[in-house]
Amino acid sequence: MGKSQDPDEHNGEKKTPRTITRRCFLGTVGALGTTALIGTGSKASAAGNFEGWPNRFGVLTDLTACVGCRSCEKACNEVNNLPSPKVPFDDKSVFNEPRRPNQNAYTVVNQFANPKDKDKPIYRKLQCNHCEEPACANSCPIHAYNKTPEGAVLYREDFCFGCRYCMAACPFNVPAFDYWSALEPKIMKCTMCYPRIKNGGIPGCVEACPAGALTFGRRDLLLKLAAEKIAKNPDKYVDHIYGQREAGGTSWIYISGVPFGELDFPTNLPNKPLAEETKGFLGAVPVVLTVWPALFGMCYAALRHRDELEKGKSKDEKKEEVTHE
């Protein structure tokens, strides 16, 4: 019976872990540089309309039902192990100033005046809208973002090197940069509670909403539900589903009793994905702004991965030593 060969062994010699050599580095520079020079002559090709993953999920937010209790904020912080806010969740003073999601709060609720009834303010929940074809992913030179079949747009911090192009590209101003993590700063944003939905659950904010303002389900069915609500209550809702087509469509969609512009929604977005604009930008800017960051990002990711493997190996060796003793 023949001896099985170690996949890391060749001709009797043990292979050493791959590292970024000077030759590899310069070769990559040359390849990326040539590609960049070719690409600067014309605009990058358009991505076209993205029909999305079949059976992907989404969340329908009925802004007429939200009561501003901030239960969604509390649940989000608990699910994602975020720090407690400086202002307690039951303190309404936070509505005195508009807020944006940040590294300590993946979702926030803001209050707006109601033009129909001044005694009944309108509340709007903000978080990542999980675009059908996300501009953050298309603008990232090292592919630190990906759109999952379940609908969530995820960020991979082990790839990121901090260029923050995603922050500039996002039409909803969502990604936040964690400046307080001195050694490993990273982008922070809503994940649509991906581990939960991957295992058949629902997002924490949806589960915690006591007013029924949030509905989780397949995006196509949510669009039908939203259309039905508008058709049955034309005096209650404006005839528009926000997120159905804006920026090519989003997984988080909204219905409202007042025009969306009065609730600080961007209303000048095209009905096609923003990929064409972001890819065109990346294809036209100087090499130093795209190729070099991407190159150093790849080097950083590779070195970080190697360090993690070495740490894991040293831990295993220590365990073996304790076992032998």
C-alpha positions as CSV (number, residue, x, y, z in Angstrom):
1,M,0.0,0.0,0.0
2,G,1.5,3.3,-1.1
3,K,2.3,6.0,1.4
4,S,0.1,9.1,1.2
5,Q,1.9,12.3,0.5
6,D,1.6,15.4,2.6
7,P,0.0,18.1,0.4
8,D,2.6,20.5,1.8
9,E,5.5,18.2,0.9
10,H,7.1,17.9,-2.5
11,N,10.2,15.7,-3.5
12,G,10.8,15.0,0.2
13,E,11.0,18.6,1.1
14,K,8.6,20.5,3.3
15,K,7.1,23.6,1.8
16,T,7.4,26.8,3.8
17,P,4.4,29.1,4.2
18,R,4.0,31.6,1.3
19,T,5.1,35.1,2.1
20,I,5.1,38.3,0.0
21,T,8.5,38.3,-1.6
22,R,10.1,41.3,-3.2
23,R,9.7,39.6,-6.6
24,C,6.0,38.9,-5.9
25,F,5.5,42.5,-4.8
26,L,7.2,44.1,-7.8
27,G,5.3,41.7,-10.1
28,T,2.0,42.6,-8.7
29,V,2.9,46.3,-9.0
30,G,3.7,45.8,-12.6
31,A,0.5,43.9,-13.4
32,L,-1.7,46.4,-11.5
33,G,0.1,49.4,-13.0
34,T,-0.4,48.1,-16.6
35,T,-4.1,47.4,-15.9
36,A,-4.5,50.9,-14.4
37,L,-2.8,52.6,-17.4
38,I,-5.0,50.7,-19.8
39,G,-8.1,51.6,-17.8
40,T,-7.5,55.3,-17.5
41,G,-8.2,55.9,-21.1
42,S,-11.9,55.2,-21.0
43,K,-14.7,54.9,-18.5
44,A,-15.2,51.5,-16.9
45,S,-18.0,49.4,-18.4
46,A,-21.4,49.7,-16.7
47,A,-22.6,46.9,-14.5
48,G,-26.1,47.0,-15.9
49,N,-29.3,46.3,-14.0
50,F,-28.9,43.7,-11.3
51,E,-32.0,41.6,-10.8
52,G,-30.7,40.3,-7.5
53,W,-30.5,36.9,-5.8
54,P,-33.8,34.9,-6.0
55,N,-35.7,34.6,-2.7
56,R,-33.6,37.2,-1.0
57,F,-34.9,38.8,2.2
58,G,-35.7,42.3,3.1
59,V,-37.5,44.5,5.7
60,L,-40.5,46.7,5.1
61,T,-40.7,49.7,7.4
62,D,-44.1,51.3,7.8
63,L,-43.3,54.8,9.0
64,T,-46.9,55.5,9.9
65,A,-46.7,52.7,12.6
66,C,-43.4,53.7,14.2
67,V,-43.9,55.2,17.7
68,G,-40.3,56.2,18.4
69,C,-39.9,53.8,21.3
70,R,-36.3,52.9,20.2
71,S,-36.8,49.2,21.1
72,C,-35.1,48.5,17.7
73,E,-32.0,50.5,18.8
74,K,-31.8,48.6,22.1
75,A,-32.2,45.2,20.4
76,C,-29.6,46.0,17.8
77,N,-27.0,47.0,20.5
78,E,-27.7,43.8,22.4
79,V,-27.5,41.5,19.4
80,N,-24.3,43.1,18.1
81,N,-22.6,43.5,21.5
82,L,-22.4,47.3,21.1
83,P,-21.7,49.6,24.1
84,S,-24.6,51.1,26.0
85,P,-25.5,54.6,24.8
86,K,-24.7,57.7,26.8
87,V,-28.4,58.7,26.6
88,P,-30.6,55.8,27.8
89,F,-33.0,54.2,25.3
90,D,-36.0,55.6,27.1
91,D,-34.8,59.2,27.1
92,K,-36.6,61.2,24.4
93,S,-34.1,64.0,24.5
94,V,-32.2,62.2,21.7
95,F,-34.8,63.4,19.3
96,N,-33.8,67.0,19.7
97,E,-31.0,66.5,17.2
98,P,-30.9,64.3,14.1
99,R,-28.5,61.3,14.4
100,R,-26.7,59.0,12.0
101,P,-25.7,55.4,12.5
102,N,-22.1,55.1,13.8
103,Q,-19.7,52.6,15.3
104,N,-21.7,52.4,18.5
105,A,-25.2,52.3,17.0
106,Y,-25.9,50.4,13.8
107,T,-29.4,51.9,13.8
108,V,-31.0,55.1,15.1
109,V,-34.5,56.6,15.2
110,N,-35.0,60.3,14.4
111,Q,-38.1,62.4,14.9
112,F,-39.7,64.7,12.3
113,A,-42.6,67.2,12.3
114,N,-45.8,65.8,10.9
115,P,-47.2,68.3,8.3
116,K,-50.7,66.6,8.7
117,D,-50.8,66.7,12.5
118,K,-48.3,68.7,14.5
119,D,-49.2,66.8,17.7
120,K,-48.2,63.5,16.2
121,P,-44.5,63.5,15.1
122,I,-43.2,61.0,12.6
123,Y,-40.3,58.7,13.4
124,R,-37.8,57.3,11.0
125,K,-35.5,54.4,11.6
126,L,-32.1,54.6,9.8
127,Q,-29.6,51.7,9.1
128,C,-27.8,50.2,6.2
129,N,-30.4,49.7,3.4
130,H,-28.5,46.7,2.0
131,C,-28.7,47.8,-1.7
132,E,-29.4,45.3,-4.5
133,E,-26.1,46.3,-6.1
134,P,-24.3,48.2,-3.4
135,A,-22.2,51.2,-4.3
136,C,-19.9,50.5,-1.3
137,A,-19.0,47.1,-2.8
138,N,-18.4,48.5,-6.3
139,S,-16.3,51.3,-5.0
140,C,-14.1,49.1,-2.8
141,P,-10.8,48.4,-4.6
142,I,-10.1,45.3,-2.5
143,H,-13.6,43.7,-2.4
144,A,-14.1,44.1,1.4
145,Y,-17.9,44.0,0.8
146,N,-20.1,41.3,-0.6
147,K,-23.9,41.0,-1.3
148,T,-25.1,37.7,0.1
149,P,-27.8,35.5,-1.4
150,E,-29.9,36.3,1.7
151,G,-29.9,40.0,0.8
152,A,-27.5,41.3,3.4
153,V,-24.5,43.4,2.4
154,L,-21.5,42.3,4.6
155,Y,-18.2,43.9,5.4
156,R,-15.1,41.9,5.9
157,E,-12.7,43.7,8.2
158,D,-9.8,41.3,7.5
159,F,-9.7,42.7,3.9
160,C,-10.2,46.4,4.7
161,F,-7.2,48.7,4.8
162,G,-9.1,51.9,5.6
163,C,-9.4,53.8,2.3
164,R,-13.0,54.7,3.2
165,Y,-14.2,54.9,-0.5
166,C,-17.3,53.1,0.7
167,M,-18.2,56.0,2.9
168,A,-18.0,58.4,0.0
169,A,-19.9,56.1,-2.4
170,C,-22.9,55.2,-0.2
171,P,-25.9,57.3,-1.3
172,F,-27.4,56.9,2.2
173,N,-24.3,57.9,4.2
174,V,-24.3,54.8,6.3
175,P,-20.9,53.2,6.7
176,A,-19.1,54.6,9.8
177,F,-15.4,54.5,10.5
178,D,-14.3,53.3,14.0
179,Y,-11.6,55.9,14.7
180,W,-11.4,54.7,18.3
181,S,-9.8,51.4,17.6
182,A,-6.2,52.5,17.4
183,L,-4.6,49.3,16.3
184,E,-7.3,48.0,13.9
185,P,-9.7,50.8,12.8
186,K,-12.6,49.4,10.7
187,I,-15.9,50.2,9.1
188,M,-18.9,49.6,11.2
189,K,-22.5,49.1,9.9
190,C,-25.7,47.1,10.1
191,T,-25.3,43.5,9.0
192,M,-29.1,42.8,8.8
193,C,-28.4,40.3,11.6
194,Y,-26.9,38.0,9.0
195,P,-26.1,35.1,11.3
196,R,-29.7,35.1,12.4
197,I,-31.3,35.1,9.0
198,K,-28.8,32.6,7.8
199,N,-30.1,30.2,10.4
200,G,-33.8,30.9,9.8
201,G,-34.2,33.7,12.3
202,I,-35.2,37.4,11.9
203,P,-33.2,40.6,12.6
204,G,-33.2,41.7,16.2
205,C,-34.8,45.1,15.5
206,V,-37.7,43.4,13.7
207,E,-38.2,40.9,16.6
208,A,-38.2,43.7,19.2
209,C,-40.6,46.2,17.5
210,P,-43.8,46.3,19.6
211,A,-45.8,48.4,17.1
212,G,-45.5,46.2,14.0
213,A,-43.7,48.9,12.1
214,L,-41.1,46.4,10.8
215,T,-41.9,43.3,8.7
216,F,-39.2,40.8,7.6
217,G,-39.6,38.5,4.7
218,R,-38.8,37.8,1.1
219,R,-38.3,41.1,-0.7
220,D,-40.7,40.3,-3.6
221,L,-43.5,39.5,-1.1
222,L,-42.8,42.6,0.9
223,L,-43.1,44.8,-2.2
224,K,-46.5,43.2,-2.8
225,L,-47.5,43.8,0.8
226,A,-46.5,47.4,0.6
227,A,-48.4,47.9,-2.7
228,E,-51.5,46.4,-1.1
229,K,-51.3,48.6,1.9
230,I,-51.0,51.7,-0.3
231,A,-53.9,50.6,-2.6
232,K,-56.2,49.9,0.3
233,N,-55.4,53.1,2.2
234,P,-54.7,55.8,-0.4
235,D,-55.5,58.6,2.1
236,K,-53.0,57.2,4.6
237,Y,-50.0,56.6,2.4
238,V,-48.2,58.4,-0.4
239,D,-48.2,56.4,-3.6
240,H,-44.5,55.4,-3.5
241,I,-42.4,52.5,-2.1
242,Y,-39.1,53.9,-1.2
243,G,-36.3,51.5,-2.0
244,Q,-38.1,49.6,-4.7
245,R,-36.1,51.3,-7.4
246,E,-33.9,54.0,-5.7
247,A,-30.2,53.4,-6.6
248,G,-31.3,50.1,-8.3
249,G,-33.3,49.0,-5.3
250,T,-32.6,48.1,-1.7
251,S,-33.5,45.3,0.7
252,W,-34.8,47.7,3.2
253,I,-38.0,49.4,1.8
254,Y,-40.3,52.0,3.2
255,I,-43.9,53.3,3.0
256,S,-44.9,56.6,4.4
257,G,-47.8,58.9,5.0
258,V,-45.9,62.0,3.9
259,P,-43.4,62.7,1.1
260,F,-40.1,61.0,1.8
261,G,-38.2,64.2,1.2
262,E,-39.8,65.7,4.3
263,L,-38.2,62.8,6.3
264,D,-34.7,63.4,5.0
265,F,-34.7,60.6,2.5
266,P,-32.5,61.3,-0.6
267,T,-35.0,61.9,-3.3
268,N,-32.6,62.6,-6.2
269,L,-31.3,59.1,-6.7
270,P,-31.5,57.4,-10.1
271,N,-33.6,54.2,-10.5
272,K,-30.5,52.3,-11.7
273,P,-27.6,51.0,-9.6
274,L,-24.8,53.4,-8.9
275,A,-22.2,50.9,-10.0
276,E,-21.7,52.7,-13.3
277,E,-20.8,55.9,-11.6
278,T,-18.6,54.3,-8.9
279,K,-16.8,52.0,-11.4
280,G,-16.3,54.9,-13.8
281,F,-14.7,56.9,-11.0
282,L,-12.4,54.1,-10.1
283,G,-11.4,53.6,-13.8
284,A,-10.6,57.3,-14.3
285,V,-8.8,58.4,-11.2
286,P,-5.0,58.4,-10.9
287,V,-3.2,55.1,-10.2
288,V,-2.0,56.4,-6.8
289,L,-5.6,56.7,-5.6
290,T,-6.8,53.2,-6.5
291,V,-4.1,50.7,-7.6
292,W,-1.6,51.5,-4.8
293,P,-4.2,51.3,-2.0
294,A,-5.5,48.1,-3.4
295,L,-1.9,46.7,-3.7
296,F,-1.0,47.6,-0.1
297,G,-4.4,46.3,1.0
298,M,-3.7,42.9,-0.6
299,C,-0.3,42.8,1.0
300,Y,-1.8,43.8,4.4
301,A,-4.6,41.1,4.1
302,A,-2.0,38.4,3.1
303,L,0.3,39.3,6.0
304,R,-2.5,39.4,8.5
305,H,-3.8,36.1,7.3
306,R,-0.3,34.6,7.7
307,D,0.1,36.0,11.2
308,E,-3.3,34.5,12.2
309,L,-2.1,31.1,10.9
310,E,1.1,31.4,12.8
311,K,-0.7,32.3,16.0
312,G,-3.0,29.4,15.5
313,K,0.0,27.1,14.9
314,S,1.8,28.3,18.0
315,K,-1.4,27.7,20.1
316,D,-1.6,24.2,18.8
317,E,2.0,23.5,19.6
318,K,1.5,24.7,23.2
319,K,-1.5,22.4,23.6
320,E,0.6,19.5,22.3
321,E,3.4,20.3,24.8
322,V,0.9,20.4,27.7
323,T,-0.6,17.0,26.5
324,H,2.8,15.3,26.3
325,E,3.7,16.5,29.8
